[in-house]
Amino acid sequence: MNRFKNILCIIEKNRESCCRALERAVSLAKNNQANLTVVDVVDKMTVGIGMPDAGPISIDLQATINQAHQLALEKRVAPFRKQLAIQTKLLVGTPFLEIIREVLKNNYDLVVKTPLRQSWVDRLLCSDDMHLLRKCPCPVWLIKSQAPKSYKRILAAIDTEEDKPDDEQVSEHALNKQILDMAGSLALSDFAELNIVHVWHPIGESALRGAFMNTEEEKITAYVEQVRGQHAKALDQNVKEMVDQLGDSATDFLKPKKHLIKGWPSKEIPLLAKEIDAELVIMGTVGRTGIPGFIMGNTAETILNQIDCSVLAVKPPGFVTPVQLVD
C-alpha cells in the first residue's frame, strides 16, 4: 500500500493480542517509508469521593500508572526499533477522544488497532472502536489478533447510485476510489485474492408487483434488467479505474473477482464475506460529507455487526469529525 505516510498504532499495556496490529503497522511503515507512532491511552485517574482530582494523591497515582504504561509501551516496541524509527507516546483521557485528537493534531492518515472485543460477540456498538469508526477523520484498520500476517482473501465493498445529487455522486466516486486503491495495493502486497462487491436493488420493484400497479411481468423484468445493467456498468468503470491506476503488470496478477449482487447490502455483504472466507473487509462508513458529527448509517453499522474478520473503514473526502481539539 503506497498511500499511508503517517501511521498511528494503538496498543494496550496488558493485551498481547495487540501484537498483530503492531506487526502490520511496522510492515506498512517500512513498505511506505512512513512515519510510525505507537501510543497507549491511559484513563484519567480519580481517587474517590471528596478527594480533589488535582490533589497530591491523584497526581501521584496518575504518575505511577503512567510510568507503568510507558515502560510496557517501550518494551512492546523495542523488538521493532532495529527495523525503523518509531515514536512512542502516552495519552491520558477517554481513549477514542484522545486518539482522534492525536489524529487531528498530527495529521495521521491511518489508525491501526486491535478491536476491544476479540470474539465480537458483544460487537462494537457503543464501544471506543465504534466511536472511532464513526468519528475518526482518517481510515481506521481494526485488525483481529487471529488475523494472518498476510491476507489470502480481501473483500472491498463499493456503492454506486446514479440517482443521488451531483455532489454526493462526486463524494461517492472519490470514496470508491479510495477503497479500491487500498484494496488493490494491499492485495498485491499480500499476494491476496481480491473480491469487489456491489449490492444493488431496483427501486420500486415490489410496488410494481403489487396489486395496485398490476404491471406486466415482462415490463418488470425489463426494468430490473435495465437497472442491473446500469449498476454493472458502474461497477466495471470503478474496477477499470483501479486497474488503470495499478498498471498492466499489477493487474495481470491481481485479476479481481467482481460480485454484482441483487439485494440489500446489510444482508448480502456479510453473507458474501462468510461465503468466500474473507479475512479483511474494506468499506466506507459514511454516506455524506460536510456534516459535523454525521455518523455512519444503519447499513454500515449493520454490516459491521455481522462480519467476523478484520475491517478497514474509510471516510469520504470532506468528512468533518465532531471531536474538537481542547486548549
C-alpha positions as CSV (number, residue, x, y, z in Angstrom):
1,M,0.0,0.0,0.0
2,N,1.6,3.2,-1.1
3,R,-0.8,5.8,0.3
4,F,0.0,6.0,4.0
5,K,2.7,8.3,5.2
6,N,1.9,9.0,8.9
7,I,0.6,5.9,10.8
8,L,-0.8,5.8,14.3
9,C,-0.9,2.4,16.0
10,I,-2.8,1.9,19.3
11,I,-1.7,-0.8,21.7
12,E,-2.6,-1.6,25.3
13,K,-0.4,-2.5,28.3
14,N,-1.8,-5.9,29.2
15,R,-3.0,-7.1,25.8
16,E,-0.8,-9.5,23.9
17,S,-3.5,-9.5,21.2
18,C,-2.2,-6.1,20.0
19,C,0.9,-7.8,18.5
20,R,-0.7,-8.5,15.1
21,A,-1.8,-4.8,14.7
22,L,1.7,-3.6,15.7
23,E,3.4,-6.0,13.2
24,R,1.1,-4.8,10.4
25,A,1.8,-1.1,11.3
26,V,5.5,-1.7,11.3
27,S,5.3,-3.5,7.9
28,L,3.2,-0.7,6.4
29,A,5.6,1.9,7.7
30,K,8.6,0.1,6.2
31,N,7.0,-0.5,2.8
32,N,5.7,3.0,2.5
33,Q,8.7,4.8,4.2
34,A,6.1,6.3,6.5
35,N,6.3,7.7,10.0
36,L,5.0,5.4,12.7
37,T,3.9,6.5,16.2
38,V,2.8,3.9,18.7
39,V,0.6,5.0,21.6
40,D,-1.2,3.7,24.6
41,V,-4.1,5.5,26.2
42,V,-4.4,5.7,30.0
43,D,-7.7,6.6,31.7
44,K,-7.6,9.7,33.8
45,M,-7.4,8.7,37.4
46,T,-9.8,9.8,40.1
47,V,-9.2,9.0,43.8
48,G,-12.7,8.9,45.2
49,I,-15.5,11.0,46.8
50,G,-14.4,14.1,48.5
51,M,-10.8,14.0,47.1
52,P,-9.7,16.6,44.6
53,D,-8.8,15.2,41.2
54,A,-5.8,17.5,41.0
55,G,-4.7,16.8,44.6
56,P,-1.4,15.2,45.6
57,I,-2.8,11.7,45.9
58,S,-4.4,11.9,42.5
59,I,-1.3,13.3,40.8
60,D,0.9,10.6,42.3
61,L,-1.4,7.8,41.4
62,Q,-1.7,9.1,37.8
63,A,2.1,9.4,37.5
64,T,2.7,5.9,38.8
65,I,0.2,4.4,36.4
66,N,1.6,6.4,33.5
67,Q,5.1,5.2,34.3
68,A,4.0,1.6,34.3
69,H,2.2,2.0,30.9
70,Q,5.2,3.9,29.4
71,L,7.6,1.1,30.4
72,A,5.3,-1.5,29.0
73,L,4.9,0.5,25.8
74,E,8.7,0.8,25.3
75,K,9.1,-2.9,26.0
76,R,6.5,-3.8,23.4
77,V,8.0,-1.6,20.7
78,A,11.7,-2.4,21.4
79,P,11.9,-5.5,19.2
80,F,10.9,-3.4,16.1
81,R,13.3,-0.5,16.6
82,K,16.0,-2.2,14.6
83,Q,13.7,-2.1,11.6
84,L,12.7,1.5,11.6
85,A,12.4,4.6,13.8
86,I,9.3,4.5,16.0
87,Q,8.0,7.3,18.1
88,T,6.0,6.4,21.3
89,K,3.6,8.4,23.2
90,L,1.3,8.0,26.2
91,L,-2.1,9.7,26.1
92,V,-4.4,10.3,29.1
93,G,-8.1,10.5,28.9
94,T,-11.1,8.9,27.2
95,P,-9.4,6.6,24.6
96,F,-11.4,7.4,21.4
97,L,-11.4,11.1,22.1
98,E,-7.6,11.2,22.7
99,I,-6.9,9.1,19.7
100,I,-9.0,11.3,17.4
101,R,-7.4,14.5,18.9
102,E,-4.0,13.0,18.3
103,V,-5.0,12.4,14.6
104,L,-6.2,16.0,14.3
105,K,-3.0,17.4,15.9
106,N,-0.5,15.4,13.8
107,N,-2.4,14.7,10.6
108,Y,-2.2,10.9,10.7
109,D,-3.6,9.2,7.6
110,L,-4.2,5.8,9.2
111,V,-5.1,4.4,12.7
112,V,-4.3,0.7,13.3
113,K,-5.5,-1.1,16.4
114,T,-6.9,-4.4,17.7
115,P,-10.6,-4.5,18.4
116,L,-11.5,-4.4,22.0
117,R,-13.7,-7.5,21.9
118,Q,-11.9,-10.3,20.1
119,S,-15.0,-12.5,20.0
120,W,-17.0,-9.7,18.5
121,V,-20.0,-11.4,20.2
122,D,-20.9,-8.2,22.1
123,R,-19.9,-6.3,19.0
124,L,-18.7,-2.8,18.6
125,L,-21.8,-0.7,19.3
126,C,-21.2,2.0,21.9
127,S,-17.6,0.9,22.3
128,D,-14.5,3.0,21.7
129,D,-14.0,1.1,18.5
130,M,-17.4,2.1,17.1
131,H,-16.7,5.7,18.2
132,L,-13.5,5.6,16.1
133,L,-15.3,4.1,13.1
134,R,-17.9,6.8,13.3
135,K,-15.8,9.8,14.1
136,C,-12.1,9.4,13.3
137,P,-11.4,11.5,10.2
138,C,-8.8,9.1,8.7
139,P,-9.2,5.4,7.9
140,V,-9.4,3.0,10.8
141,W,-8.0,-0.5,10.5
142,L,-9.2,-2.9,13.1
143,I,-7.0,-6.0,13.0
144,K,-8.1,-9.1,14.8
145,S,-5.5,-10.8,16.9
146,Q,-6.0,-14.0,15.0
147,A,-5.5,-12.3,11.6
148,P,-2.8,-13.9,9.4
149,K,0.4,-11.9,8.7
150,S,-0.6,-11.9,5.1
151,Y,-4.2,-12.0,3.9
152,K,-5.4,-14.6,1.4
153,R,-8.8,-13.1,0.6
154,I,-9.8,-9.4,0.7
155,L,-13.3,-8.1,0.1
156,A,-13.8,-4.5,-1.0
157,A,-17.4,-3.2,-0.9
158,I,-18.4,-0.2,-3.0
159,D,-21.6,1.7,-3.7
160,T,-22.8,3.2,-7.0
161,E,-26.1,5.2,-7.2
162,E,-26.8,7.4,-10.2
163,D,-29.9,9.0,-8.7
164,K,-28.0,10.9,-5.9
165,P,-27.4,14.6,-6.1
166,D,-24.3,15.6,-8.1
167,D,-22.2,16.5,-5.0
168,E,-23.0,13.2,-3.4
169,Q,-22.1,11.3,-6.6
170,V,-18.7,13.0,-6.6
171,S,-18.1,12.1,-3.0
172,E,-19.2,8.5,-3.6
173,H,-16.9,8.2,-6.5
174,A,-14.0,9.5,-4.5
175,L,-14.8,7.1,-1.7
176,N,-15.0,4.2,-4.0
177,K,-11.6,5.2,-5.5
178,Q,-10.0,5.2,-2.0
179,I,-11.5,1.8,-1.1
180,L,-10.3,0.2,-4.4
181,D,-6.9,1.8,-4.3
182,M,-6.3,0.5,-0.8
183,A,-7.8,-2.9,-1.6
184,G,-5.8,-3.3,-4.8
185,S,-2.4,-2.3,-3.4
186,L,-2.9,-4.4,-0.3
187,A,-3.9,-7.4,-2.3
188,L,-0.8,-7.0,-4.4
189,S,1.5,-6.7,-1.3
190,D,-0.1,-9.7,0.4
191,F,-0.5,-11.8,-2.8
192,A,-4.2,-12.0,-1.9
193,E,-7.3,-12.7,-3.9
194,L,-9.2,-9.5,-4.3
195,N,-13.0,-9.6,-4.4
196,I,-15.0,-6.5,-5.2
197,V,-18.7,-6.4,-4.3
198,H,-21.5,-4.0,-5.2
199,V,-25.0,-4.8,-4.0
200,W,-27.9,-3.2,-5.9
201,H,-31.7,-3.1,-5.6
202,P,-34.2,-1.9,-8.2
203,I,-36.2,0.9,-6.6
204,G,-39.9,0.3,-6.7
205,E,-39.8,-3.4,-7.9
206,S,-42.0,-4.6,-5.1
207,A,-44.5,-1.8,-5.8
208,L,-44.6,-2.7,-9.4
209,R,-45.5,-6.3,-8.4
210,G,-48.2,-5.1,-6.0
211,A,-51.9,-5.5,-6.6
212,F,-52.5,-1.7,-7.2
213,M,-49.9,-1.4,-10.0
214,N,-50.8,-4.6,-11.9
215,T,-47.7,-4.2,-14.1
216,E,-47.0,-6.8,-16.7
217,E,-44.2,-9.2,-15.6
218,E,-42.4,-8.6,-18.9
219,K,-42.1,-4.9,-18.2
220,I,-40.9,-5.5,-14.6
221,T,-38.3,-7.9,-15.9
222,A,-37.1,-5.4,-18.4
223,Y,-36.9,-2.6,-15.8
224,V,-35.0,-4.8,-13.4
225,E,-32.5,-5.8,-16.1
226,Q,-32.1,-2.2,-17.1
227,V,-31.2,-1.2,-13.5
228,R,-28.9,-4.2,-13.3
229,G,-27.1,-3.1,-16.4
230,Q,-26.6,0.4,-15.1
231,H,-25.0,-0.9,-11.9
232,A,-22.9,-3.5,-13.8
233,K,-21.6,-0.6,-15.9
234,A,-20.8,1.5,-12.9
235,L,-19.0,-1.5,-11.2
236,D,-17.0,-2.2,-14.3
237,Q,-16.0,1.5,-14.6
238,N,-14.8,1.6,-10.9
239,V,-12.8,-1.5,-11.4
240,K,-11.3,-0.2,-14.6
241,E,-10.1,2.9,-12.9
242,M,-8.4,0.8,-10.2
243,V,-6.8,-1.3,-12.9
244,D,-5.6,1.7,-14.8
245,Q,-4.1,3.2,-11.6
246,L,-2.2,0.0,-10.7
247,G,-0.9,-0.7,-14.2
248,D,-1.0,-3.7,-16.5
249,S,1.8,-5.7,-14.8
250,A,0.0,-5.5,-11.4
251,T,-3.4,-6.4,-12.8
252,D,-2.1,-9.4,-14.6
253,F,-1.5,-10.9,-11.2
254,L,-4.4,-9.4,-9.4
255,K,-7.4,-10.4,-11.6
256,P,-10.1,-9.1,-9.2
257,K,-13.3,-11.1,-8.9
258,K,-16.4,-8.9,-9.3
259,H,-19.6,-9.7,-7.4
260,L,-22.8,-7.8,-8.6
261,I,-25.5,-8.9,-6.2
262,K,-29.2,-8.0,-6.2
263,G,-30.4,-7.4,-2.7
264,W,-29.6,-5.3,0.4
265,P,-26.0,-4.5,1.4
266,S,-26.7,-5.1,5.1
267,K,-27.6,-8.7,4.3
268,E,-25.6,-9.6,1.2
269,I,-22.2,-8.2,2.1
270,P,-21.8,-10.2,5.4
271,L,-23.1,-13.3,3.6
272,L,-20.5,-12.9,0.8
273,A,-17.7,-12.2,3.3
274,K,-18.6,-15.5,5.1
275,E,-19.0,-17.4,1.8
276,I,-15.6,-16.5,0.5
277,D,-14.0,-16.6,3.9
278,A,-12.8,-13.1,3.7
279,E,-10.1,-12.1,6.2
280,L,-10.4,-8.4,5.6
281,V,-13.3,-6.2,4.6
282,I,-12.6,-2.7,3.2
283,M,-15.7,-0.5,3.1
284,G,-16.8,3.1,3.5
285,T,-18.6,4.1,6.7
286,V,-20.2,7.5,6.0
287,G,-22.5,8.4,3.2
288,R,-22.4,12.2,3.4
289,T,-19.8,14.8,3.7
290,G,-19.5,18.2,5.3
291,I,-21.9,17.5,8.2
292,P,-20.1,17.7,11.6
293,G,-21.0,14.7,13.7
294,F,-22.8,12.8,11.0
295,I,-22.2,9.2,11.9
296,M,-22.2,6.2,9.7
297,G,-25.6,5.0,8.6
298,N,-27.6,1.9,9.7
299,T,-26.4,-0.1,6.7
300,A,-22.7,0.2,7.6
301,E,-23.3,-0.5,11.3
302,T,-25.5,-3.5,10.4
303,I,-22.7,-4.9,8.2
304,L,-20.0,-4.3,10.8
305,N,-22.1,-6.1,13.4
306,Q,-22.3,-9.2,11.3
307,I,-18.9,-9.7,9.9
308,D,-16.2,-11.5,11.9
309,C,-13.0,-10.5,10.3
310,S,-10.6,-7.6,10.3
311,V,-12.1,-4.3,8.9
312,L,-10.5,-1.3,7.2
313,A,-13.1,1.5,7.3
314,V,-12.7,4.6,5.1
315,K,-14.3,8.0,5.3
316,P,-15.2,10.1,2.2
317,P,-13.2,13.2,1.4
318,G,-14.6,16.2,3.3
319,F,-15.8,14.3,6.3
320,V,-15.8,16.5,9.4
321,T,-15.3,14.9,12.8
322,P,-17.4,16.2,15.7
323,V,-14.4,15.8,18.0
324,Q,-12.6,19.1,18.7
325,L,-9.2,19.9,20.0
326,V,-9.0,21.2,23.5
327,D,-6.8,24.1,24.6
